[in-house]
Structures are given as structure tokens and as C-alpha cells.
């Protein structure tokens, strides 16, 4: 018996993931799973939280804990650089975040910054983030709970309510008449909003007093929709005329009119892309959308399969994926009480819409390896009300990137590296099913490199789609990557797309050929393609 085990030089090439790498401990933090990874820093954490959100629990942490981490991170970043925080919020809010709630919460936290720069940054981006009546109510709710209504908040609220686009303002005030315990009457009183024109005065009068009597004619063009709404309240049997002439939306017509198939057809004729995605099931149940209804199906295709419509509508890929999964279920998923028989062409349209909602470019000619995390933690975490798991979204994002290329392989890792049987010819539904059927075990990202070394698989770039909670291996992923470079391809690039709002990364910060990305950002596939072709 001797102490050779203790006096030997520490093996720098192989460290169990439950320990920090020797000499790098100050750069690493321990994840909730027990594994060590590199500290991604507060700015990467901010970016991830804004894009992914923390309102849903993850496998290793509940939503309360995650959101506390998020708010602490925002506050630290605001103290360090409020202008940069504002830029991150605007980026996330502009269709890159899974929804606008995390950017709105961060906006409120930015307004709580003590420096003049923080107040200025908040005021400058307010209208870019709070775009709709729904956003406005959500912002009011968070503001009331977290900070109260000081000078800068009242100024921004007042400016929103006195927008020079009176027609657009009237649309928002009519469409969203109350949310989160607030009405627009409450908001007008809270912010002491003063009308800046006769149109504003007429609009505010309607908000505060309503119309006891219906004017014989539309009082002012910006109030045309309100006039038709009030007319419909008094003539609920004339829903078709009110929708057709007043261009009313479902939120305006349904509470006061009598909705039937023809009313839904009229709504569908002018339905914006977001509402169309949400109502595909209802429209199918009513028979507005059916196999032999070519004209309506053509309109669905022209809207949902248009990159321009998807971008202008700020439609996130997860919204499309959620719509696909919900519609394909025939009503068995989600909160709807309705059931329908899915129209095959609509399923095909939604499949194409998922692909189009991501940003990709022409094939690069490079060889891609996609390593999809199919461990237990990825299958247990959901990111939507219909139960989309991180694993399902990871498989979707990997498939989108693969469909844009010619040379690729998609495999799943947990404690081994498995063939998922996914190819570019798979539909997103089939890819999701294949990945979900393979969920197993702990997490060891290094097994991807082990397999590629064993099979001498020469990839130009490897993409990990993971929550980065890697803990089960006898060496760190960065050490396995070094070994792969020594034995197979010294120039391989590695991209780790972290799909959970955590502050650690599998990327070695000293590795110039490795990158960390966060969230379900639709721009990720294009960025990966650009990295693959960059000669560095």
C-alpha cells in the first residue's frame, strides 16, 4: 500500500464531470445536477432568460427559483450597463423570445435601475416592447407589484395612451378592454392622460363613459371600429354586417354578437397570422376549413407559408410548432373543448411553416453532426401549455438546420450516443416522436465525441442541443473535444445551444472554435451555418 495515487500528476485530460477541472475551478460552477461546467456569466444568463423565459419549471429547478435567478441577473446587468440591457430586451421582444413576457418583466426591472442611464434606456425602448394593449396591461401588472408608478413610468404610460396613431390606439383599446385586473379607464386615471386632439377626446370619452346612445353616424374615422362594436351590441343578430363593414376581430365581435359559421368565415377573410394559428382547430370544426375548401386553404397557405408574414407577425417557431402539435391532435391537447378531424393539407402547411419560421441560408457543403440531448431532464421540462418538451424542441431545431444542409447526421445522447433515425426527410411530427421515444438516463455530452473518435467521423461542426446539465461522464465535454481534435479533426468547430435558463455552459472560454448560444432563437440555424463557413 502506497500513496502513488496521490503524488501522481493530476490527469489534465480526464476529469469526472462531478468535479471541476484542475486549475480551472475558479472558472467553473456546479450545476443543479451536480456536474461542473464553465460559468457563462451574467450576460449570457440574461440573454437565455429573455429568450426562453422562466415562467415554466425546469427539471432541476422550479419557476420561482428560476425567476428569482432571472431578476437578480437583470438587476446586476442594469447596474453594469443599462444600455446593453435595453438592447437585449429589444432583441428578445422582436420575435426572438418564446413570448414577450420575459422582455416585459425585464423592462420593469430596467425602470427600477437607480442610474439616470437606466431610466433613459427604459423610456427609449418602452414603445418597442409594449406594442399592444395586452402588453400594456401585463406591464401595468408587473409595475404595480414590483415598483409602483413613479415619474418616468407615468410619463411612458401617458405617452402610450396618447399615441398619435389614434386609429391604432382605438383598435388596441377595443380589442383588449381589460386584462390582469386593469381596464383602460383605470389606466387613463392612473396616468392622467390628457387628449391631444379631438379624436383622442372622443376616444377617451368612450373609454370612460361608454355610449349611452349610439351616434347616428360614425363620429370620426379612427372610431369606426368602436361605432360598429357599439352598433353590434345593440343589434346582435347583425353580426355578419358588423364584421364585414366594421372589420371587427374575434375579440371584438364574439362577446356581443352571435357567432356562426358565416361569422367565422368573415373573420377568417381578414384574420391576421397570429389569430389564424390559434384558431385553426375552431375553423376546422366549424367547416370553414375543410378538405374541399380550396379557396380558404389557399389563403392559409399564402399566410402561414410566407416568410414575410411570419416575420412581420413576429411569429416564433415555437408558436408554429405548438399550433402543429395542437392541430394534429384533433383537440385532445391544450385548453380547447372543441374537437376536429385535421385537414391533411393544413398539417403539411404547418410543417412547412415551422421550417420557414427559422432563419436559414443555402447549404454550406460542410459536414454537420447534431447531438440532441435525449436524457431524462430534457423530456421532463416543458415550455408551453400543451407540453412541448425541451427534447422535442431540440429535435425540431436540429432538423431545421439539417434540412438546410446536405451532409449531416442527427444522433441522441444521454449516457450513450444513439441513432435517432431522424433524417431531413422526416416531418417535424415524426422527428419529435422519434426523439421522445429515445428519452433515457443521465446526461454525458462527452459520449458524442467518444463515438466520433471510435468511428473516425470527421465533422466540420458539431451542434449540441441541450440543457447543459452534463454530469454523468468520466471526462468533461471540453476534454473530450480536445481528444477528438488530436485524433480526428483538429479544426472541428463546436456549438452548444443551451435550451434552459441556466448560468453555465459546456463551452471552454479559452477555446476559439467553440461557441455558446441560448434559447429557441429562430436566428440560431443561420448563425450556425455562418460559423461553419467562417475561416476564422
C-alpha positions as CSV (number, residue, x, y, z in Angstrom):
1,X,0.0,0.0,0.0
2,X,1.4,3.4,-1.0
3,X,0.4,7.0,-2.0
4,X,1.2,6.9,-5.6
5,X,-2.4,7.7,-6.4
6,X,-2.0,11.0,-4.5
7,X,1.5,12.0,-5.7
8,X,0.9,11.4,-9.4
9,X,0.5,14.4,-11.6
10,X,-3.2,15.2,-12.0
11,X,-4.6,14.0,-15.3
12,X,-5.5,17.2,-17.1
13,X,-7.1,15.3,-19.9
14,X,-9.7,13.4,-18.0
15,X,-11.7,14.8,-15.0
16,X,-15.1,13.4,-13.9
17,X,-17.9,15.8,-14.6
18,X,-18.8,15.9,-10.9
19,X,-15.5,17.6,-10.3
20,X,-14.1,20.9,-11.6
21,X,-11.1,20.6,-14.0
22,X,-7.9,21.0,-12.1
23,X,-6.6,24.5,-12.4
24,X,-9.9,25.8,-13.8
25,X,-12.0,25.7,-10.7
26,X,-12.4,29.5,-10.5
27,X,-13.9,29.5,-14.0
28,X,-16.5,26.7,-13.2
29,X,-19.7,26.4,-11.3
30,X,-21.6,23.4,-10.1
31,X,-25.0,22.9,-11.9
32,X,-28.1,21.7,-10.1
33,X,-27.5,18.2,-11.3
34,X,-24.1,18.0,-9.5
35,X,-22.0,18.3,-12.7
36,X,-19.5,21.1,-13.1
37,X,-19.5,23.4,-16.2
38,X,-18.0,26.8,-17.1
39,X,-19.5,30.0,-15.8
40,X,-21.4,31.5,-18.7
41,X,-21.5,34.9,-17.0
42,X,-24.5,37.2,-16.3
43,X,-24.8,38.5,-19.8
44,X,-25.3,35.0,-21.3
45,X,-27.7,34.3,-18.5
46,X,-29.7,37.4,-19.3
47,X,-29.8,36.5,-23.0
48,X,-31.1,33.0,-22.2
49,X,-33.7,34.1,-19.7
50,X,-35.1,36.7,-22.1
51,X,-35.3,34.2,-25.0
52,X,-36.5,31.2,-23.0
53,X,-38.4,32.7,-20.1
54,X,-38.6,31.3,-16.6
55,X,-42.3,31.1,-16.1
56,X,-42.2,27.3,-16.6
57,X,-40.4,24.9,-14.2
58,X,-37.3,23.0,-15.5
59,X,-36.3,19.5,-14.4
60,X,-33.8,20.7,-11.8
61,X,-35.5,24.0,-10.7
62,X,-39.0,25.4,-10.2
63,X,-40.2,28.5,-11.9
64,X,-40.0,30.5,-8.6
65,X,-36.3,29.7,-8.2
66,X,-35.6,30.3,-11.9
67,X,-37.3,33.7,-11.9
68,X,-35.5,34.8,-8.8
69,X,-32.3,34.0,-10.6
70,X,-33.5,35.9,-13.6
71,X,-34.5,39.0,-11.7
72,X,-31.1,39.0,-9.8
73,X,-29.3,38.7,-13.1
74,X,-31.3,41.6,-14.7
75,X,-30.5,43.8,-11.7
76,X,-26.8,43.1,-11.9
77,X,-26.7,43.7,-15.6
78,X,-28.6,47.0,-15.2
79,X,-26.0,48.2,-12.6
80,X,-23.2,47.3,-15.0
81,X,-24.6,48.5,-18.4
82,X,-28.3,49.6,-18.7
83,X,-28.0,50.4,-22.4
84,X,-26.8,46.9,-23.2
85,X,-29.7,45.5,-21.1
86,X,-32.1,47.6,-23.2
87,X,-30.6,46.3,-26.4
88,X,-31.0,42.7,-25.2
89,X,-34.6,43.3,-24.3
90,X,-35.5,44.8,-27.7
91,X,-33.8,41.9,-29.5
92,X,-35.7,39.4,-27.5
93,X,-39.0,41.2,-27.8
94,X,-38.7,41.5,-31.6
95,X,-39.8,37.9,-32.3
96,X,-36.7,36.1,-30.9
97,X,-38.1,35.3,-27.4
98,X,-40.6,32.5,-27.0
99,X,-43.1,35.2,-25.9
100,X,-43.0,38.8,-24.8
101,X,-43.5,38.2,-21.1
102,X,-39.8,37.9,-20.1
103,X,-38.9,41.1,-22.0
104,X,-41.7,43.0,-20.3
105,X,-40.6,41.8,-16.9
106,X,-37.0,42.8,-17.7
107,X,-38.3,46.2,-18.9
108,X,-39.9,46.8,-15.5
109,X,-36.7,45.8,-13.7
110,X,-34.7,48.2,-16.0
111,X,-37.0,51.0,-15.0
112,X,-36.1,50.3,-11.3
113,X,-32.4,51.0,-12.0
114,X,-31.1,53.8,-9.9
115,X,-28.9,55.5,-12.6
116,X,-30.2,58.1,-15.0
117,X,-28.9,55.9,-17.8
118,X,-31.3,53.2,-16.7
119,X,-34.3,55.5,-16.7
120,X,-33.3,56.9,-20.1
121,X,-32.8,53.4,-21.6
122,X,-36.2,52.3,-20.3
123,X,-38.0,55.3,-21.8
124,X,-36.3,54.9,-25.1
125,X,-37.3,51.3,-25.7
126,X,-40.7,51.3,-24.0
127,X,-42.8,51.6,-27.1
128,X,-40.7,49.0,-28.9
129,X,-41.5,46.4,-26.2
130,X,-45.1,47.4,-25.1
131,X,-46.7,47.3,-28.5
132,X,-50.3,46.0,-27.8
133,X,-53.0,46.5,-25.2
134,X,-52.2,43.1,-23.9
135,X,-48.6,44.0,-23.4
136,X,-49.7,47.3,-21.8
137,X,-51.8,45.5,-19.2
138,X,-49.1,43.0,-18.4
139,X,-46.6,45.8,-17.9
140,X,-49.1,47.6,-15.6
141,X,-49.5,44.4,-13.5
142,X,-45.7,43.9,-13.1
143,X,-45.1,47.5,-12.4
144,X,-47.8,47.7,-9.7
145,X,-46.4,44.6,-8.0
146,X,-42.7,45.4,-8.2
147,X,-42.2,49.1,-8.0
148,X,-45.2,51.5,-8.2
149,X,-45.8,54.4,-10.6
150,X,-43.1,57.0,-10.4
151,X,-42.4,59.9,-12.7
152,X,-40.7,58.0,-15.6
153,X,-43.4,55.2,-15.5
154,X,-46.2,57.7,-15.6
155,X,-44.6,59.6,-18.5
156,X,-44.3,56.4,-20.6
157,X,-47.8,55.2,-19.8
158,X,-49.2,58.6,-20.7
159,X,-47.3,58.7,-24.0
160,X,-48.6,55.2,-24.9
161,X,-52.2,56.3,-24.2
162,X,-51.8,59.5,-26.3
163,X,-50.3,57.9,-29.3
164,X,-50.6,60.0,-32.5
165,X,-52.0,56.9,-34.3
166,X,-55.4,57.3,-32.9
167,X,-56.9,54.6,-35.1
168,X,-54.3,52.1,-34.0
169,X,-54.8,53.1,-30.3
170,X,-58.6,52.7,-30.7
171,X,-58.0,49.2,-32.1
172,X,-55.9,48.2,-29.1
173,X,-58.3,49.8,-26.6
174,X,-61.3,48.0,-28.2
175,X,-59.5,44.6,-28.7
176,X,-58.1,44.5,-25.1
177,X,-60.6,46.2,-22.9
178,X,-59.3,44.6,-19.7
179,X,-56.5,42.3,-18.5
180,X,-54.7,41.5,-15.3
181,X,-57.1,43.4,-13.1
182,X,-56.9,46.7,-15.1
183,X,-59.2,48.4,-17.5
184,X,-58.4,51.3,-19.8
185,X,-60.4,53.6,-17.6
186,X,-58.1,52.7,-14.8
187,X,-55.1,53.5,-17.0
188,X,-56.4,56.8,-18.1
189,X,-57.0,57.8,-14.5
190,X,-53.7,56.4,-13.3
191,X,-51.6,58.3,-15.8
192,X,-53.8,61.4,-16.1
193,X,-53.7,61.1,-19.8
194,X,-54.9,64.3,-21.5
195,X,-56.4,64.2,-25.0
196,X,-54.1,65.9,-27.6
197,X,-56.7,66.1,-30.4
198,X,-60.5,65.9,-30.9
199,X,-60.1,62.2,-31.9
200,X,-58.3,61.5,-28.6
201,X,-61.1,63.3,-26.8
202,X,-63.8,61.2,-28.5
203,X,-61.9,58.0,-27.8
204,X,-61.3,58.8,-24.1
205,X,-64.9,59.7,-23.7
206,X,-65.9,56.3,-25.0
207,X,-63.4,54.6,-22.6
208,X,-64.6,56.5,-19.5
209,X,-68.4,56.8,-20.2
210,X,-69.2,54.5,-23.0
211,X,-72.0,55.4,-25.3
212,X,-75.5,55.6,-23.7
213,X,-76.9,56.3,-27.2
214,X,-75.4,55.3,-30.5
215,X,-74.5,58.2,-32.7
216,X,-76.4,58.2,-35.9
217,X,-73.1,58.3,-37.8
218,X,-69.5,57.3,-37.2
219,X,-68.3,60.4,-35.2
220,X,-64.7,60.3,-36.5
221,X,-62.9,57.8,-38.8
222,X,-60.5,56.5,-36.1
223,X,-63.5,55.5,-34.1
224,X,-65.2,53.5,-36.9
225,X,-64.5,50.1,-35.3
226,X,-65.8,51.3,-32.0
227,X,-69.0,52.5,-33.7
228,X,-69.6,49.2,-35.3
229,X,-68.9,47.4,-32.0
230,X,-71.4,49.5,-30.2
231,X,-73.9,49.0,-33.1
232,X,-73.4,45.2,-32.8
233,X,-74.1,45.4,-29.1
234,X,-77.5,46.8,-29.9
235,X,-78.0,44.6,-33.0
236,X,-76.5,41.2,-32.1
237,X,-78.4,39.5,-34.9
238,X,-76.5,41.6,-37.4
239,X,-73.1,40.1,-36.6
240,X,-72.2,39.4,-40.3
241,X,-72.7,43.1,-41.3
242,X,-70.8,44.4,-38.3
243,X,-67.8,42.2,-39.0
244,X,-67.8,42.9,-42.8
245,X,-68.2,46.6,-42.6
246,X,-66.5,47.3,-39.3
247,X,-63.6,44.9,-39.8
248,X,-64.1,43.6,-36.3
249,X,-61.8,40.9,-34.9
250,X,-62.9,37.9,-32.9
251,X,-62.2,39.6,-29.6
252,X,-64.5,42.4,-30.6
253,X,-67.4,40.6,-32.1
254,X,-67.7,37.3,-30.1
255,X,-68.6,38.9,-26.7
256,X,-71.5,40.9,-28.1
257,X,-72.6,39.2,-31.4
258,X,-74.0,35.8,-32.4
259,X,-71.2,33.7,-33.9
260,X,-71.9,31.1,-36.5
261,X,-70.1,29.6,-39.5
262,X,-70.6,32.6,-41.7
263,X,-69.4,35.0,-39.0
264,X,-66.2,32.9,-38.7
265,X,-65.8,32.9,-42.4
266,X,-65.9,36.7,-42.4
267,X,-63.4,36.8,-39.6
268,X,-61.1,34.4,-41.5
269,X,-61.1,36.6,-44.6
270,X,-59.2,39.3,-42.7
271,X,-57.7,37.2,-39.9
272,X,-54.1,38.1,-39.0
273,X,-51.5,35.4,-38.8
274,X,-51.3,35.1,-35.1
275,X,-55.1,34.7,-34.8
276,X,-55.1,32.2,-37.7
277,X,-52.6,30.0,-35.9
278,X,-54.6,30.0,-32.7
279,X,-57.9,29.3,-34.4
280,X,-57.1,26.6,-37.0
281,X,-58.9,24.0,-34.9
282,X,-62.0,26.1,-34.4
283,X,-62.2,26.9,-38.1
284,X,-61.9,23.3,-39.0
285,X,-64.6,22.2,-36.5
286,X,-67.0,24.8,-38.0
287,X,-66.2,23.7,-41.5
288,X,-64.6,27.0,-42.6
289,X,-61.5,24.9,-43.3
290,X,-62.2,21.6,-45.0
291,X,-60.5,19.3,-47.5
292,X,-62.6,20.5,-50.4
293,X,-62.5,24.2,-49.4
294,X,-59.6,25.1,-51.7
295,X,-60.0,28.9,-51.6
296,X,-59.7,29.0,-47.8
297,X,-56.9,26.5,-47.7
298,X,-55.1,28.6,-50.3
299,X,-55.3,31.6,-48.0
300,X,-54.0,29.6,-45.1
301,X,-51.0,28.6,-47.2
302,X,-50.4,32.1,-48.5
303,X,-50.3,33.5,-45.0
304,X,-48.6,30.7,-43.0
305,X,-46.1,29.8,-45.7
306,X,-44.9,33.3,-46.2
307,X,-41.6,34.3,-44.5
308,X,-42.7,38.0,-44.8
309,X,-46.0,37.3,-42.9
310,X,-44.2,35.2,-40.3
311,X,-41.6,37.9,-39.7
312,X,-44.0,40.8,-39.6
313,X,-46.3,39.0,-37.3
314,X,-43.3,38.2,-35.0
315,X,-44.3,34.5,-35.1
316,X,-41.9,32.4,-33.1
317,X,-41.2,28.9,-34.3
318,X,-42.4,27.5,-31.0
319,X,-45.8,29.1,-31.7
320,X,-45.9,27.3,-35.0
321,X,-44.7,24.0,-33.5
322,X,-47.3,24.3,-30.8
323,X,-50.0,25.0,-33.4
324,X,-48.9,21.9,-35.4
325,X,-49.0,19.7,-32.4
326,X,-52.3,21.0,-31.2
327,X,-53.9,20.8,-34.6
328,X,-52.6,17.3,-35.3
329,X,-54.1,16.2,-32.0
330,X,-57.7,17.0,-33.2
331,X,-58.4,18.9,-30.0
332,X,-57.0,16.4,-27.4
333,X,-54.2,18.8,-26.4
334,X,-54.5,22.3,-25.0
335,X,-57.4,24.0,-23.2
336,X,-59.9,23.9,-26.1
337,X,-63.1,21.9,-25.5
338,X,-63.5,21.5,-29.3
339,X,-62.6,18.5,-31.4
340,X,-62.0,18.3,-35.1
341,X,-60.6,16.0,-37.8
342,X,-57.3,17.5,-39.0
343,X,-57.2,18.5,-42.7
344,X,-54.0,16.9,-44.1
345,X,-53.1,19.9,-46.2
346,X,-53.2,22.1,-43.1
347,X,-50.8,19.7,-41.4
348,X,-48.5,20.0,-44.4
349,X,-48.8,23.8,-44.4
350,X,-47.8,23.9,-40.7
351,X,-44.9,21.6,-41.3
352,X,-43.6,24.0,-43.9
353,X,-44.3,27.0,-41.6
354,X,-42.1,25.5,-38.8
355,X,-39.2,25.3,-41.3
356,X,-39.9,28.8,-42.7
357,X,-40.1,30.4,-39.2
358,X,-36.5,29.7,-38.7
359,X,-33.8,31.7,-40.5
360,X,-31.6,29.6,-42.7
361,X,-29.4,30.1,-45.8
362,X,-28.2,28.0,-48.7
363,X,-26.3,24.7,-48.0
364,X,-22.8,25.3,-46.9
365,X,-21.3,22.0,-48.0
366,X,-19.9,21.3,-44.6
367,X,-20.4,18.1,-42.6
368,X,-22.6,18.6,-39.5
369,X,-23.1,16.4,-36.5
370,X,-26.2,17.2,-34.5
371,X,-26.1,15.8,-30.9
372,X,-29.6,16.1,-29.4
373,X,-29.9,15.7,-25.6
374,X,-32.5,13.0,-25.0
375,X,-31.7,12.5,-21.3
376,X,-34.4,12.4,-18.7
377,X,-34.1,16.1,-17.8
378,X,-34.9,17.1,-21.4
379,X,-38.0,15.1,-21.5
380,X,-39.4,16.3,-18.2
381,X,-39.1,20.0,-18.8
382,X,-42.0,21.7,-20.8
383,X,-42.0,25.1,-22.3
384,X,-45.7,25.5,-23.3
385,X,-49.2,24.9,-22.1
386,X,-49.5,21.8,-24.4
387,X,-46.5,20.1,-23.1
388,X,-43.7,20.7,-25.7
389,X,-40.6,19.3,-24.0
390,X,-37.0,20.7,-24.4
391,X,-36.2,17.4,-26.1
392,X,-38.9,17.9,-28.7
393,X,-37.8,21.5,-29.4
394,X,-34.2,20.4,-29.6
395,X,-35.1,17.7,-32.2
396,X,-37.0,20.4,-34.2
397,X,-34.2,22.9,-34.2
398,X,-31.6,20.2,-35.2
399,X,-33.9,19.0,-38.0
400,X,-34.4,22.6,-39.3
401,X,-30.6,23.0,-39.5
402,X,-30.2,19.6,-41.1
403,X,-32.9,20.3,-43.7
404,X,-30.9,23.3,-44.8
405,X,-27.8,21.2,-45.4
406,X,-26.8,18.1,-47.4
407,X,-24.1,16.5,-45.2
408,X,-25.4,15.8,-41.7
409,X,-26.1,13.3,-39.0
410,X,-28.6,13.6,-36.1
411,X,-28.0,11.4,-33.0
412,X,-29.2,11.5,-29.5
413,X,-27.0,11.5,-26.3
414,X,-27.6,10.7,-22.7
415,X,-25.2,8.2,-21.2
416,X,-24.5,6.8,-24.7
417,X,-24.8,8.2,-28.3
418,X,-27.7,6.7,-30.2
419,X,-29.0,6.8,-33.7
420,X,-32.4,8.5,-33.5
421,X,-33.3,7.5,-37.1
422,X,-34.0,11.1,-38.0
423,X,-33.3,12.4,-41.5
424,X,-34.1,15.6,-43.4
425,X,-37.0,13.7,-45.0
426,X,-38.7,13.4,-41.6
427,X,-41.6,15.6,-40.8
428,X,-41.3,17.6,-37.6
429,X,-44.0,15.4,-36.0
430,X,-42.1,12.2,-36.8
431,X,-38.8,13.7,-35.6
432,X,-40.4,14.7,-32.4
433,X,-41.8,11.2,-31.9
434,X,-38.5,9.5,-32.7
435,X,-36.6,11.7,-30.2
436,X,-39.2,11.4,-27.5
437,X,-39.2,7.6,-27.8
438,X,-35.5,7.6,-27.0
439,X,-35.6,9.6,-23.7
440,X,-33.4,7.7,-21.2
441,X,-30.9,8.1,-18.4
442,X,-28.4,10.6,-17.2
443,X,-26.5,13.2,-19.2
444,X,-23.0,12.9,-20.6
445,X,-22.2,15.2,-23.6
446,X,-18.8,13.7,-24.0
447,X,-20.2,10.4,-25.4
448,X,-20.8,12.2,-28.7
449,X,-17.0,12.8,-29.1
450,X,-16.2,9.3,-28.0
451,X,-18.5,7.8,-30.7
452,X,-17.0,10.1,-33.4
453,X,-13.5,9.2,-32.3
454,X,-14.3,5.5,-32.4
455,X,-15.9,5.7,-35.8
456,X,-13.4,8.3,-37.2
457,X,-16.4,10.5,-38.1
458,X,-14.9,13.7,-39.4
459,X,-17.3,16.6,-38.8
460,X,-16.7,20.2,-39.7
461,X,-19.0,21.3,-36.9
462,X,-20.8,19.7,-34.1
463,X,-24.0,21.2,-32.6
464,X,-25.2,20.2,-29.1
465,X,-28.9,20.9,-28.4
466,X,-29.0,20.5,-24.6
467,X,-29.9,22.0,-21.2
468,X,-26.1,21.7,-20.5
469,X,-26.7,19.7,-17.3
470,X,-24.0,17.2,-18.1
471,X,-22.8,15.3,-15.1
472,X,-22.5,11.5,-15.8
473,X,-19.2,11.3,-17.6
474,X,-15.7,10.5,-16.6
475,X,-14.4,13.5,-18.5
476,X,-15.7,16.9,-19.4
477,X,-17.0,17.6,-22.9
478,X,-14.2,20.2,-23.4
479,X,-11.6,17.5,-22.6
480,X,-13.4,15.0,-25.0
481,X,-13.3,17.7,-27.7
482,X,-9.6,18.2,-27.2
483,X,-9.1,14.4,-27.6
484,X,-11.3,14.4,-30.8
485,X,-9.2,17.2,-32.3
486,X,-5.9,15.3,-31.5
487,X,-7.2,12.1,-33.1
488,X,-9.6,13.0,-35.9
489,X,-10.1,16.7,-36.9
490,X,-8.1,19.5,-35.3
491,X,-10.3,22.1,-36.9
492,X,-13.7,21.0,-35.8
493,X,-16.0,23.7,-34.5
494,X,-18.4,23.1,-31.6
495,X,-21.6,25.0,-30.9
496,X,-23.6,24.4,-27.7
497,X,-27.2,25.6,-27.8
498,X,-28.4,25.8,-24.2
499,X,-32.2,25.3,-24.0
500,X,-32.6,26.1,-20.3
501,X,-32.2,29.4,-18.4
502,X,-29.0,28.5,-16.5
503,X,-25.8,30.4,-16.0
504,X,-23.3,27.7,-17.0
505,X,-22.0,26.4,-20.3
506,X,-20.2,23.4,-21.7
507,X,-18.0,25.8,-23.8
508,X,-14.4,26.3,-22.7
509,X,-14.0,30.1,-22.7
510,X,-10.4,29.6,-23.9
511,X,-11.5,27.7,-27.0
512,X,-11.7,30.0,-30.0
513,X,-13.5,27.3,-32.0
514,X,-16.4,26.8,-29.6
515,X,-19.5,28.9,-29.1
516,X,-22.4,29.1,-26.7
517,X,-25.9,30.1,-27.8
518,X,-29.0,30.4,-25.8
519,X,-32.7,29.6,-26.2
520,X,-35.1,28.9,-29.0
521,X,-33.9,31.8,-31.1
522,X,-35.2,31.4,-34.8
523,X,-31.9,33.0,-35.9
524,X,-29.7,30.2,-34.5
525,X,-29.7,27.8,-37.5
526,X,-28.5,30.6,-39.8
527,X,-25.8,31.7,-37.3
528,X,-24.6,28.1,-37.1
529,X,-24.3,27.9,-40.9
530,X,-22.3,31.2,-40.9
531,X,-19.9,29.8,-38.2
532,X,-19.5,26.6,-40.3
533,X,-18.3,28.6,-43.3
534,X,-16.2,31.2,-41.4
535,X,-12.5,30.5,-42.0
536,X,-11.6,32.2,-38.6
